[in-house]
Amino acid sequence: MSKQFRLHPTPVSSPGESAQESASRLAVGVTMIYGLIVLTLAIIAGVYLHDWAQQRIVRSSILAELDKIVKPVEVNPALRPEAIASTGGQPETSAAAEPAGRVDSPAQRPVVNILLLGTDERPDEYGPPRTDTIILVSFNPNTGAVGMLSLPRDLWVPIPALGITTKINTTYMLGELHNYPGGGAQLIKDTVSSFVGRPVDYYVRVNFDGFRQIIDLIGGVTVEVPYTIHDEEYPTPDYGVETFHLDAGVHRLDGETALKYVRTRHGDSDYGRARRQQDVIRAAVKQVLDAGTLPQLLARAPQLLMTMQNSVQTDLPIQLAIELAGRLQEQGQGNIEQLVLDNRYGEETFSSEGAWILLPDRARVRTALNAFFAAVDAPPGAEKMAVTNPASVRIEILNGTSQPEAAERAAQFLQKQGWQITSIGQADRSDYLQTIVINYGVADSVAAMVSSQLNLDADQAQINGLAASAPVDIRIVVGRDVLALLQ
């Protein structure tokens, strides 16, 4: 069974370290854990029905191939973090993903993988909950690089120990009900590890109350809301609904408003909510690392500790949390890689039992995970580069200039580099001075690779899109700055 988080209120000082410095590091460590989990509640809505805009008829060919595409796998003890740590070996990869194994040189610290689980636990409900928010956070202590991988609740995956294939959000519940060694937390760690081909070292599980309280205790978060949200059916704790409205623009959100922002699905889907979740977690980490926030965190350390004890379950040692926090403070946020395994990486369909699922496309998932982990694993000083197959990335190109056939020339240029161009057209206007690369969910390193080949400054050219109007991974709006390159 999972264990409740427990902390000693008085931090232990190392030799030569003052009590105030030790207390400050403890406060930062505690809040850094919350900086990692603060968005794990974004996709939680298991008690509510999907509001998919379009339902597809089940295709018999898809259902007939389910067993061939995602077969249950046997439990592999080598996937357990403790086994990998003791042997120094690499885990076997599953059919769903086969990224390159991580190799730690003697001078390098290993990447730490932490599974974040979010649950909506209500007082009148009994039994183990489903984890409708699942995020794998990878942290490279050598570079400060952070990766956030969101696994949608409907992802159809093998459950290694039980010999079944089912929706990933039921894994924790099944582990508790079947008395799996280590409980539901260990079963979902093993399942995710098998799927992504990486060891999952620790887990953190949090509920709504913890989310609200920690956001308020760190002083709120500043986020840029890309479009106005007006949700007249936002769910309330008593199973009713209320109206939630938030205008587009930059906002400072308190705990209650932040929770509503990451839970609402108005205007998009579970995938859009997962992207908002990752945006808020970046804002929370930035807030915690702000030097001006540290005195507040030190003063609120007792409240932070109590909130952790009451709302969080984890097997992450507090000593390790403090160490990771210290490294992240020293090195800054570094590179933050974000990936949501949405319907670009699989087929939305039904299981043989009639459940709505996301059936993963193994080739697309493997490509995305390779790029994701390569960016996090990169050693200090390494150039950020995607390990990917360009032909699997769907690119749309729009002409944002007054020059005829600029989009066609850009398409021909990128096709020669091996990229897949799915469509071309005209942008909303023809006076773009700067080319824009809009990322609709692929790894940041993939979009950076496209930008680099167009001689663009990735920091200025790249933006993240929440929902594409067409089935594309990257949209490029051609500006005047690349016309000379395309001649």
FENPE-V567422 format. One record per residue. N is the residue number from 1. RES is the residue in one small letter. SS is DSSP state (~ for helix, > for strand, _ for the rest). D_LAST is the distance of its C-alpha to the last C-alpha in Angstrom with 1 decimal. Layout:
n:N res:RES ss:SS d_last:D_LAST
n:N res:RES ss:SS d_last:D_LAST
//
This chain:
n:1 res:m ss:_ d_last:63.7
n:2 res:s ss:_ d_last:61.3
n:3 res:k ss:_ d_last:62.8
n:4 res:q ss:> d_last:62.8
n:5 res:f ss:_ d_last:61.0
n:6 res:r ss:_ d_last:63.7
n:7 res:l ss:_ d_last:63.4
n:8 res:h ss:_ d_last:66.0
n:9 res:p ss:_ d_last:66.0
n:10 res:t ss:_ d_last:66.5
n:11 res:p ss:_ d_last:63.7
n:12 res:v ss:_ d_last:64.8
n:13 res:s ss:_ d_last:64.1
n:14 res:s ss:_ d_last:63.1
n:15 res:p ss:_ d_last:64.9
n:16 res:g ss:_ d_last:64.0
n:17 res:e ss:_ d_last:62.3
n:18 res:s ss:_ d_last:63.9
n:19 res:a ss:~ d_last:64.9
n:20 res:q ss:~ d_last:62.4
n:21 res:e ss:~ d_last:59.5
n:22 res:s ss:~ d_last:60.5
n:23 res:a ss:~ d_last:60.9
n:24 res:s ss:~ d_last:57.5
n:25 res:r ss:~ d_last:55.8
n:26 res:l ss:~ d_last:57.7
n:27 res:a ss:~ d_last:56.5
n:28 res:v ss:~ d_last:52.9
n:29 res:g ss:~ d_last:53.3
n:30 res:v ss:~ d_last:54.8
n:31 res:t ss:~ d_last:52.2
n:32 res:m ss:~ d_last:49.3
n:33 res:i ss:~ d_last:50.7
n:34 res:y ss:~ d_last:50.5
n:35 res:g ss:~ d_last:47.0
n:36 res:l ss:~ d_last:46.2
n:37 res:i ss:~ d_last:48.2
n:38 res:v ss:_ d_last:47.8
n:39 res:l ss:_ d_last:45.3
n:40 res:t ss:_ d_last:46.9
n:41 res:l ss:_ d_last:48.5
n:42 res:a ss:_ d_last:45.4
n:43 res:i ss:_ d_last:45.8
n:44 res:i ss:_ d_last:49.6
n:45 res:a ss:_ d_last:50.8
n:46 res:g ss:_ d_last:52.6
n:47 res:v ss:_ d_last:55.3
n:48 res:y ss:_ d_last:53.1
n:49 res:l ss:_ d_last:51.6
n:50 res:h ss:_ d_last:48.0
n:51 res:d ss:_ d_last:46.5
n:52 res:w ss:_ d_last:43.8
n:53 res:a ss:_ d_last:42.1
n:54 res:q ss:_ d_last:42.0
n:55 res:q ss:_ d_last:44.5
n:56 res:r ss:_ d_last:43.8
n:57 res:i ss:_ d_last:46.4
n:58 res:v ss:_ d_last:47.3
n:59 res:r ss:_ d_last:45.9
n:60 res:s ss:~ d_last:48.5
n:61 res:s ss:~ d_last:46.1
n:62 res:i ss:~ d_last:44.9
n:63 res:l ss:~ d_last:48.5
n:64 res:a ss:~ d_last:49.6
n:65 res:e ss:_ d_last:47.0
n:66 res:l ss:~ d_last:47.8
n:67 res:d ss:~ d_last:50.2
n:68 res:k ss:~ d_last:47.8
n:69 res:i ss:~ d_last:44.8
n:70 res:v ss:_ d_last:46.7
n:71 res:k ss:_ d_last:49.9
n:72 res:p ss:_ d_last:52.4
n:73 res:v ss:_ d_last:52.5
n:74 res:e ss:_ d_last:55.5
n:75 res:v ss:_ d_last:56.0
n:76 res:n ss:_ d_last:54.6
n:77 res:p ss:~ d_last:56.6
n:78 res:a ss:~ d_last:54.0
n:79 res:l ss:~ d_last:51.7
n:80 res:r ss:_ d_last:54.1
n:81 res:p ss:~ d_last:53.0
n:82 res:e ss:~ d_last:56.4
n:83 res:a ss:~ d_last:56.2
n:84 res:i ss:~ d_last:52.8
n:85 res:a ss:~ d_last:54.1
n:86 res:s ss:~ d_last:57.2
n:87 res:t ss:~ d_last:55.6
n:88 res:g ss:_ d_last:52.3
n:89 res:g ss:_ d_last:50.8
n:90 res:q ss:_ d_last:47.8
n:91 res:p ss:_ d_last:48.2
n:92 res:e ss:_ d_last:47.6
n:93 res:t ss:_ d_last:44.6
n:94 res:s ss:_ d_last:45.1
n:95 res:a ss:_ d_last:43.5
n:96 res:a ss:_ d_last:41.6
n:97 res:a ss:_ d_last:39.8
n:98 res:e ss:_ d_last:39.5
n:99 res:p ss:_ d_last:37.7
n:100 res:a ss:_ d_last:38.2
n:101 res:g ss:_ d_last:41.6
n:102 res:r ss:_ d_last:41.9
n:103 res:v ss:_ d_last:43.4
n:104 res:d ss:_ d_last:45.0
n:105 res:s ss:_ d_last:45.5
n:106 res:p ss:_ d_last:48.9
n:107 res:a ss:_ d_last:47.4
n:108 res:q ss:_ d_last:45.4
n:109 res:r ss:_ d_last:46.9
n:110 res:p ss:_ d_last:46.2
n:111 res:v ss:_ d_last:44.0
n:112 res:v ss:> d_last:46.3
n:113 res:n ss:> d_last:45.8
n:114 res:i ss:> d_last:47.7
n:115 res:l ss:> d_last:48.0
n:116 res:l ss:> d_last:48.3
n:117 res:l ss:> d_last:50.4
n:118 res:g ss:> d_last:51.1
n:119 res:t ss:_ d_last:54.2
n:120 res:d ss:_ d_last:55.7
n:121 res:e ss:_ d_last:59.4
n:122 res:r ss:_ d_last:61.8
n:123 res:p ss:_ d_last:65.5
n:124 res:d ss:_ d_last:66.8
n:125 res:e ss:_ d_last:64.8
n:126 res:y ss:_ d_last:66.1
n:127 res:g ss:_ d_last:64.8
n:128 res:p ss:_ d_last:61.6
n:129 res:p ss:_ d_last:58.5
n:130 res:r ss:_ d_last:55.1
n:131 res:t ss:_ d_last:52.2
n:132 res:d ss:_ d_last:49.6
n:133 res:t ss:> d_last:47.4
n:134 res:i ss:> d_last:46.3
n:135 res:i ss:> d_last:43.9
n:136 res:l ss:> d_last:43.5
n:137 res:v ss:> d_last:42.8
n:138 res:s ss:> d_last:41.8
n:139 res:f ss:> d_last:42.4
n:140 res:n ss:_ d_last:41.5
n:141 res:p ss:_ d_last:44.2
n:142 res:n ss:_ d_last:42.5
n:143 res:t ss:_ d_last:39.3
n:144 res:g ss:_ d_last:40.2
n:145 res:a ss:_ d_last:37.5
n:146 res:v ss:> d_last:38.6
n:147 res:g ss:> d_last:37.6
n:148 res:m ss:> d_last:38.7
n:149 res:l ss:> d_last:38.8
n:150 res:s ss:> d_last:40.2
n:151 res:l ss:> d_last:42.1
n:152 res:p ss:_ d_last:42.8
n:153 res:r ss:_ d_last:46.5
n:154 res:d ss:_ d_last:46.1
n:155 res:l ss:> d_last:44.4
n:156 res:w ss:> d_last:46.4
n:157 res:v ss:> d_last:47.3
n:158 res:p ss:> d_last:50.1
n:159 res:i ss:> d_last:53.0
n:160 res:p ss:~ d_last:54.0
n:161 res:a ss:~ d_last:57.6
n:162 res:l ss:~ d_last:58.6
n:163 res:g ss:_ d_last:57.1
n:164 res:i ss:> d_last:55.5
n:165 res:t ss:> d_last:52.0
n:166 res:t ss:> d_last:51.7
n:167 res:k ss:> d_last:49.8
n:168 res:i ss:~ d_last:49.1
n:169 res:n ss:~ d_last:50.7
n:170 res:t ss:~ d_last:54.1
n:171 res:t ss:~ d_last:54.1
n:172 res:y ss:~ d_last:55.8
n:173 res:m ss:~ d_last:58.5
n:174 res:l ss:~ d_last:59.2
n:175 res:g ss:~ d_last:59.6
n:176 res:e ss:~ d_last:62.2
n:177 res:l ss:~ d_last:64.0
n:178 res:h ss:_ d_last:64.2
n:179 res:n ss:_ d_last:65.3
n:180 res:y ss:_ d_last:62.4
n:181 res:p ss:_ d_last:63.1
n:182 res:g ss:_ d_last:61.4
n:183 res:g ss:~ d_last:61.2
n:184 res:g ss:~ d_last:58.3
n:185 res:a ss:~ d_last:56.3
n:186 res:q ss:~ d_last:56.5
n:187 res:l ss:~ d_last:55.8
n:188 res:i ss:~ d_last:52.5
n:189 res:k ss:~ d_last:51.5
n:190 res:d ss:~ d_last:52.2
n:191 res:t ss:~ d_last:50.4
n:192 res:v ss:~ d_last:47.2
n:193 res:s ss:~ d_last:47.4
n:194 res:s ss:~ d_last:47.6
n:195 res:f ss:~ d_last:44.7
n:196 res:v ss:~ d_last:42.2
n:197 res:g ss:_ d_last:43.6
n:198 res:r ss:_ d_last:44.4
n:199 res:p ss:_ d_last:47.9
n:200 res:v ss:_ d_last:48.7
n:201 res:d ss:_ d_last:50.9
n:202 res:y ss:> d_last:52.2
n:203 res:y ss:> d_last:52.2
n:204 res:v ss:> d_last:52.8
n:205 res:r ss:> d_last:54.1
n:206 res:v ss:> d_last:54.3
n:207 res:n ss:_ d_last:55.5
n:208 res:f ss:~ d_last:54.9
n:209 res:d ss:~ d_last:57.5
n:210 res:g ss:~ d_last:56.0
n:211 res:f ss:~ d_last:52.6
n:212 res:r ss:~ d_last:53.9
n:213 res:q ss:~ d_last:56.1
n:214 res:i ss:~ d_last:53.7
n:215 res:i ss:~ d_last:51.0
n:216 res:d ss:~ d_last:53.8
n:217 res:l ss:~ d_last:55.1
n:218 res:i ss:_ d_last:51.8
n:219 res:g ss:_ d_last:51.5
n:220 res:g ss:_ d_last:49.0
n:221 res:v ss:> d_last:45.3
n:222 res:t ss:> d_last:42.4
n:223 res:v ss:> d_last:39.7
n:224 res:e ss:> d_last:36.9
n:225 res:v ss:> d_last:37.7
n:226 res:p ss:_ d_last:34.4
n:227 res:y ss:_ d_last:36.2
n:228 res:t ss:_ d_last:39.8
n:229 res:i ss:> d_last:42.3
n:230 res:h ss:> d_last:45.3
n:231 res:d ss:> d_last:47.4
n:232 res:e ss:> d_last:50.8
n:233 res:e ss:> d_last:51.8
n:234 res:y ss:> d_last:51.4
n:235 res:p ss:> d_last:54.2
n:236 res:t ss:_ d_last:57.1
n:237 res:p ss:_ d_last:59.4
n:238 res:d ss:_ d_last:62.2
n:239 res:y ss:_ d_last:60.0
n:240 res:g ss:_ d_last:59.4
n:241 res:v ss:> d_last:56.3
n:242 res:e ss:> d_last:55.2
n:243 res:t ss:> d_last:52.3
n:244 res:f ss:> d_last:49.6
n:245 res:h ss:> d_last:47.2
n:246 res:l ss:> d_last:44.6
n:247 res:d ss:_ d_last:42.1
n:248 res:a ss:_ d_last:38.4
n:249 res:g ss:> d_last:37.9
n:250 res:v ss:> d_last:39.1
n:251 res:h ss:> d_last:42.7
n:252 res:r ss:> d_last:45.4
n:253 res:l ss:> d_last:47.1
n:254 res:d ss:_ d_last:50.6
n:255 res:g ss:~ d_last:51.8
n:256 res:e ss:~ d_last:52.8
n:257 res:t ss:~ d_last:49.6
n:258 res:a ss:~ d_last:47.4
n:259 res:l ss:~ d_last:49.3
n:260 res:k ss:~ d_last:48.7
n:261 res:y ss:~ d_last:45.0
n:262 res:v ss:~ d_last:44.5
n:263 res:r ss:~ d_last:46.9
n:264 res:t ss:_ d_last:45.9
n:265 res:r ss:_ d_last:43.8
n:266 res:h ss:_ d_last:43.3
n:267 res:g ss:_ d_last:39.9
n:268 res:d ss:_ d_last:38.7
n:269 res:s ss:_ d_last:40.6
n:270 res:d ss:~ d_last:42.0
n:271 res:y ss:~ d_last:38.4
n:272 res:g ss:~ d_last:37.5
n:273 res:r ss:~ d_last:40.7
n:274 res:a ss:~ d_last:40.0
n:275 res:r ss:~ d_last:36.8
n:276 res:r ss:~ d_last:38.8
n:277 res:q ss:~ d_last:41.3
n:278 res:q ss:~ d_last:38.9
n:279 res:d ss:~ d_last:37.6
n:280 res:v ss:~ d_last:41.3
n:281 res:i ss:~ d_last:42.1
n:282 res:r ss:~ d_last:39.4
n:283 res:a ss:~ d_last:40.9
n:284 res:a ss:~ d_last:44.4
n:285 res:v ss:~ d_last:43.5
n:286 res:k ss:~ d_last:41.9
n:287 res:q ss:~ d_last:45.1
n:288 res:v ss:~ d_last:47.4
n:289 res:l ss:~ d_last:45.6
n:290 res:d ss:_ d_last:45.7
n:291 res:a ss:~ d_last:48.3
n:292 res:g ss:~ d_last:49.9
n:293 res:t ss:~ d_last:50.7
n:294 res:l ss:~ d_last:52.8
n:295 res:p ss:~ d_last:56.0
n:296 res:q ss:~ d_last:55.9
n:297 res:l ss:~ d_last:55.5
n:298 res:l ss:~ d_last:58.4
n:299 res:a ss:~ d_last:60.6
n:300 res:r ss:_ d_last:59.8
n:301 res:a ss:~ d_last:60.2
n:302 res:p ss:~ d_last:63.4
n:303 res:q ss:~ d_last:61.8
n:304 res:l ss:~ d_last:58.7
n:305 res:l ss:~ d_last:61.1
n:306 res:m ss:~ d_last:63.1
n:307 res:t ss:~ d_last:60.1
n:308 res:m ss:~ d_last:58.9
n:309 res:q ss:~ d_last:62.4
n:310 res:n ss:~ d_last:62.7
n:311 res:s ss:~ d_last:59.4
n:312 res:v ss:> d_last:57.7
n:313 res:q ss:> d_last:58.4
n:314 res:t ss:> d_last:56.8
n:315 res:d ss:_ d_last:57.4
n:316 res:l ss:_ d_last:55.1
n:317 res:p ss:_ d_last:57.4
n:318 res:i ss:~ d_last:57.5
n:319 res:q ss:~ d_last:57.4
n:320 res:l ss:~ d_last:54.1
n:321 res:a ss:~ d_last:52.8
n:322 res:i ss:~ d_last:53.8
n:323 res:e ss:~ d_last:52.2
n:324 res:l ss:~ d_last:48.9
n:325 res:a ss:~ d_last:49.0
n:326 res:g ss:~ d_last:49.7
n:327 res:r ss:~ d_last:46.8
n:328 res:l ss:~ d_last:44.4
n:329 res:q ss:~ d_last:45.8
n:330 res:e ss:~ d_last:45.4
n:331 res:q ss:~ d_last:41.8
n:332 res:g ss:_ d_last:40.5
n:333 res:q ss:_ d_last:38.8
n:334 res:g ss:_ d_last:36.1
n:335 res:n ss:_ d_last:33.6
n:336 res:i ss:> d_last:34.6
n:337 res:e ss:> d_last:33.3
n:338 res:q ss:> d_last:33.9
n:339 res:l ss:> d_last:34.1
n:340 res:v ss:> d_last:35.9
n:341 res:l ss:> d_last:36.7
n:342 res:d ss:_ d_last:36.4
n:343 res:n ss:~ d_last:36.0
n:344 res:r ss:~ d_last:32.5
n:345 res:y ss:~ d_last:34.5
n:346 res:g ss:> d_last:37.3
n:347 res:e ss:> d_last:39.0
n:348 res:e ss:> d_last:41.1
n:349 res:t ss:> d_last:44.3
n:350 res:f ss:> d_last:48.1
n:351 res:s ss:_ d_last:50.3
n:352 res:s ss:_ d_last:53.3
n:353 res:e ss:_ d_last:55.4
n:354 res:g ss:_ d_last:53.3
n:355 res:a ss:_ d_last:51.6
n:356 res:w ss:> d_last:48.1
n:357 res:i ss:> d_last:45.9
n:358 res:l ss:> d_last:42.5
n:359 res:l ss:> d_last:42.4
n:360 res:p ss:> d_last:40.0
n:361 res:d ss:_ d_last:37.3
n:362 res:r ss:~ d_last:38.0
n:363 res:a ss:~ d_last:34.7
n:364 res:r ss:~ d_last:32.8
n:365 res:v ss:~ d_last:35.5
n:366 res:r ss:~ d_last:35.4
n:367 res:t ss:~ d_last:31.6
n:368 res:a ss:~ d_last:31.9
n:369 res:l ss:~ d_last:35.0
n:370 res:n ss:~ d_last:33.6
n:371 res:a ss:~ d_last:30.7
n:372 res:f ss:~ d_last:33.3
n:373 res:f ss:~ d_last:35.9
n:374 res:a ss:~ d_last:33.5
n:375 res:a ss:~ d_last:32.4
n:376 res:v ss:~ d_last:36.0
n:377 res:d ss:~ d_last:37.3
n:378 res:a ss:_ d_last:34.9
n:379 res:p ss:_ d_last:37.1
n:380 res:p ss:_ d_last:37.0
n:381 res:g ss:_ d_last:34.0
n:382 res:a ss:_ d_last:32.0
n:383 res:e ss:_ d_last:28.3
n:384 res:k ss:_ d_last:27.9
n:385 res:m ss:_ d_last:26.5
n:386 res:a ss:_ d_last:26.8
n:387 res:v ss:_ d_last:28.9
n:388 res:t ss:_ d_last:27.6
n:389 res:n ss:_ d_last:26.3
n:390 res:p ss:~ d_last:22.8
n:391 res:a ss:~ d_last:23.6
n:392 res:s ss:~ d_last:26.4
n:393 res:v ss:_ d_last:24.4
n:394 res:r ss:> d_last:23.6
n:395 res:i ss:> d_last:20.4
n:396 res:e ss:> d_last:19.6
n:397 res:i ss:> d_last:16.4
n:398 res:l ss:> d_last:16.7
n:399 res:n ss:> d_last:14.5
n:400 res:g ss:_ d_last:15.9
n:401 res:t ss:_ d_last:13.9
n:402 res:s ss:_ d_last:14.5
n:403 res:q ss:_ d_last:11.0
n:404 res:p ss:_ d_last:11.9
n:405 res:e ss:_ d_last:10.7
n:406 res:a ss:~ d_last:9.0
n:407 res:a ss:~ d_last:11.7
n:408 res:e ss:~ d_last:11.3
n:409 res:r ss:~ d_last:7.7
n:410 res:a ss:~ d_last:9.4
n:411 res:a ss:~ d_last:12.4
n:412 res:q ss:~ d_last:11.1
n:413 res:f ss:~ d_last:9.8
n:414 res:l ss:~ d_last:13.2
n:415 res:q ss:~ d_last:15.2
n:416 res:k ss:~ d_last:14.4
n:417 res:q ss:_ d_last:16.0
n:418 res:g ss:_ d_last:19.0
n:419 res:w ss:_ d_last:18.8
n:420 res:q ss:> d_last:20.5
n:421 res:i ss:> d_last:18.7
n:422 res:t ss:> d_last:21.6
n:423 res:s ss:> d_last:20.3
n:424 res:i ss:> d_last:17.6
n:425 res:g ss:> d_last:18.4
n:426 res:q ss:> d_last:18.6
n:427 res:a ss:_ d_last:19.7
n:428 res:d ss:_ d_last:22.9
n:429 res:r ss:_ d_last:21.2
n:430 res:s ss:_ d_last:18.0
n:431 res:d ss:_ d_last:18.4
n:432 res:y ss:_ d_last:17.5
n:433 res:l ss:_ d_last:16.5
n:434 res:q ss:_ d_last:16.6
n:435 res:t ss:_ d_last:15.4
n:436 res:i ss:> d_last:18.6
n:437 res:v ss:> d_last:19.7
n:438 res:i ss:> d_last:23.0
n:439 res:n ss:> d_last:25.4
n:440 res:y ss:_ d_last:28.0
n:441 res:g ss:_ d_last:30.3
n:442 res:v ss:_ d_last:28.7
n:443 res:a ss:_ d_last:29.4
n:444 res:d ss:~ d_last:27.7
n:445 res:s ss:~ d_last:26.6
n:446 res:v ss:~ d_last:24.6
n:447 res:a ss:~ d_last:22.6
n:448 res:a ss:~ d_last:22.3
n:449 res:m ss:~ d_last:20.8
n:450 res:v ss:~ d_last:18.0
n:451 res:s ss:~ d_last:17.5
n:452 res:s ss:~ d_last:17.5
n:453 res:q ss:~ d_last:14.8
n:454 res:l ss:_ d_last:12.5
n:455 res:n ss:_ d_last:13.9
n:456 res:l ss:_ d_last:16.1
n:457 res:d ss:_ d_last:19.7
n:458 res:a ss:~ d_last:21.6
n:459 res:d ss:~ d_last:24.6
n:460 res:q ss:~ d_last:22.8
n:461 res:a ss:~ d_last:20.4
n:462 res:q ss:> d_last:22.9
n:463 res:i ss:> d_last:25.6
n:464 res:n ss:> d_last:28.2
n:465 res:g ss:_ d_last:28.8
n:466 res:l ss:_ d_last:32.3
n:467 res:a ss:_ d_last:32.0
n:468 res:a ss:_ d_last:29.1
n:469 res:s ss:_ d_last:29.6
n:470 res:a ss:_ d_last:28.2
n:471 res:p ss:_ d_last:28.8
n:472 res:v ss:_ d_last:25.7
n:473 res:d ss:_ d_last:25.7
n:474 res:i ss:> d_last:22.6
n:475 res:r ss:> d_last:20.8
n:476 res:i ss:> d_last:17.4
n:477 res:v ss:> d_last:16.8
n:478 res:v ss:> d_last:13.2
n:479 res:g ss:_ d_last:13.4
n:480 res:r ss:~ d_last:11.7
n:481 res:d ss:~ d_last:11.9
n:482 res:v ss:~ d_last:9.0
n:483 res:l ss:~ d_last:6.4
n:484 res:a ss:~ d_last:5.4
n:485 res:l ss:~ d_last:5.7
n:486 res:l ss:~ d_last:3.8
n:487 res:q ss:_ d_last:0.0
//
